[in-house]
Amino acid sequence: MPFKPLRPAGPGKVSADAVHHPVFARYYARFSTGAETRMGIGRLRERLLAGLSGRVIEIGAGNGLNFAHYPRTVSEVVAIEPERLLRQLAVEAAMRCEVPVDVAPGAAEALPVKSEAYDAAVLSLVLCSVRDVPKALAEVRRVLRPGGTVRFFEHGRGGGRVMGSVQRGLDATVWPRLCGGCHVARDPIAALREAGFELGPYRRLLMPEKGPRLPTSYCVLGTARRPLD
């Protein structure tokens, strides 16, 4: 059955197309596809999603590059993407996927789904660009069942004092405007912990692994869990 939003946007909620970055979306679609092999991100997606099962919600699905890596033990993926062009590309990717994937409009701060409806949530290079990180993670916690899993692959703060100053300077000036709302100085681990998730194993990575260190190079891949209480 096709996915139907269960909580349509209304007063106090974020509209389906509140995120609109058509120029950046076109650039991101081209760059991200090439990075799958050039930077090894495809291998990281495999590790991110390995062992998942049941119902999964993916938040900020972009152009759907995760879809091909979901294991067959996943019964359903609901993929939320607020940017219209990327959402269209995600729909095309979903049609090629062996696992059932429904792509829907929506924003991380107001997910259009029922509470405690999912076994796992996937956050993949999305916390850098959401407008309200605590509110978005509160929504993730709401839609997960107690004990549900969060799988995350994010970039953020890193590299010491000098790089930290560069990252903060970029966030305060040109970077979010040029890169679809992306921020490079956020701390995804601290944000998950402050949102009440129990951190599981995680690993810090550099992307690319070799070459110059960029403000976007400092990544983390890992798991968290919604507490049972």
N, C-alpha and C positions, 0 to 999 in steps of 0.2 A: 504494500500500500504506500503511495507517495507520502512523504513527510508533509504535515500541515502544522504551521506554527500554532502552539497552544496558548501563547500569551502575546497577542498582537500588541504592537506599540501603541501607547496612549499617553495620557497625562503622566509626566514623571518618568517616561520610558524613552529609550533611544530609538529613533525611526530606523527602518531597515537600511536606507541608503544615507545615513548620517555621515558615513565615511566615503569621500569621493576624491580620489587622487588619480585621475585617468592617465596623466603623463607618467607619473611614477609607476603606476600599475603596468603599463606597457614595458617600461624599462625592467621592472622586477621580473615580469614573466620571461623575458629573454635571458636576463642574467641568471636567474635561479635555475633555469633548465640547463644551462651550460655548467653551472657549479655542481650539479649532481655528480658528474664524473671528474671535472677539473679539480675541484676542491674536496672530493670524497664525501660530499654531503649525503649522497645516496646510501652509502654504507652506514652513516650515522642514523638515517631514518630506519634502516633495518634494526639497529640496536634499540632505537627509541621504542619501537612497536612490538618487538619480539615478545611472545608469551601472552599477549593480550587476549581476552576472551569476553564473550557476552556483548552487552550494549555499550557503545563508545560514543562520546561526544567530542568532536574536534573543534576547537575554538580558534577562529582566524585561519581557516584552511587555505587561504591564498589561492593559487592556481591548481591545487589538488595533488601536489607531488608526493604527499604521504600515501595516497590511496593505494598505489600498487604494492606497498610494503605491508599492508595489514595482513596478519595471518588468517587462515580460514576458520580458526576458532572464534573469530569475531562474528557475531550474528548480525550486527547492524551498526553502521556508522551514521550519525547525524553530524554533518559538517556545516558550521556556521561561518559565513563570510560576508562582511558588510560592504565591500567594494564591488561595484557592479561588474566591471570588466573581469576582475579576478574570479568572481563568482561564476561568470559564464564559462571561463576556462576550466573551473573546477567541475562544473556540470559535465563538460566533455570528458574530463578525466574519469569521473564517476561511471560513465557509460562503458569505459574500457576495463573496469575493475571487477574482479571475481567476487569480492565481498560486497554485499548490498550497501550502497552509500547514497544517502539523500542529502543534497546540498540546499541550504536555506539561507535567506537573508537574516540579519540580526547583528547585534553588537555584543561584545563581551560583557558590558555593564548591564545588560538586560536580556538575558538569554530567553528565547521564546519557547521554553520547554518546561515540563512539570518538574517539581522538586523530587529529589531522590529517585530519579528515573534511570540512572546510568551506573554501570559498573566501573567505568574508567573515563577519564578526561585526558585529552592530549593537547598540550600547549607547545607549539613549535614555532619559534621566532615570532611570537605575537606579543608578549608582555612589554617589549620595547616600544610598541606603538599604540597600545590602548590608552585612552584618555585618563582613566581612573583605575590604577592598578588595584588598590584595596577593594574597590567595588566590583571589579571584574573577578577577583579571586573569591570574594564573598559569593558571587553567582556560581562559580565553579563548585564551591563547597555546598551550595544549596542543591544543585542538580545531581550531585553524586550521592549514592546510597552510603550509609554509614559503613566505614571500612573500605570505601571505594578508592581506586588508585588514580594518581595523577602521574602522567609521563610528561617530562618537559625537556626541551632542547632550546636554550635561550642564549642570547649574548648580552653582555652588560659590562659593569665596572671591572676594571682590572689593570694590571701593568705597572703598579707603583704610583708614587706621588706625581711625577711629571705627566704620565699618561692620564692619570685621574684628572689633573687640571685641564688637559686638552679635551678630555671627554666632557667635562662640565661646561667648558667654554663652547663647545660645539652644540650641546643641548640648549644652551641659553641664547644661541644666535641662529645659525643657518641650517643646522642639520635637520631638525624636524620639518622645516619648511621645504627642504629639497627632497627629503626621503620619506614622504608619506606619513609624517608624524612619528618616525622612529627616534628613539633616544638611546644614546650609547653609554650613559653613566648610571643606569638603573641597576639594582641588585636583586636578581630574581630569587636567590636563595633566601635573603632576608625577607623579601616580600611574602614568600610562601610561608615562612615560619611565623611572621606577624599575622598572617591570615588564619592561623590556627591549624595548619597542616603539620602532620608528623613527617619529618624528612627521612627518606630512606637513603640508600646508597646514591651518591652522585660523583661525577668526575668532571674536573675542569679541563678544558681543551683549548687549543689555539687553532684558529681557522684563518688562513691556511696554516698547516703545521710547519711549513718551511717558508722562508721569505720574510719580508718586512712585517713588523708588528703594527697593525692598524688599530684605530679606535674601535673597530667592530670585531677584532680578532679574539676577544676573551669570551669564551663560551662555556656553558655548563650543561651536562647531560645527566639526567637522573630520574628518580622516582620520589613521590610523596604519597601520603595517605590521609583521607578524611578520618579523624578519630571515630571510634565506635560510639562514643557518647555524644 
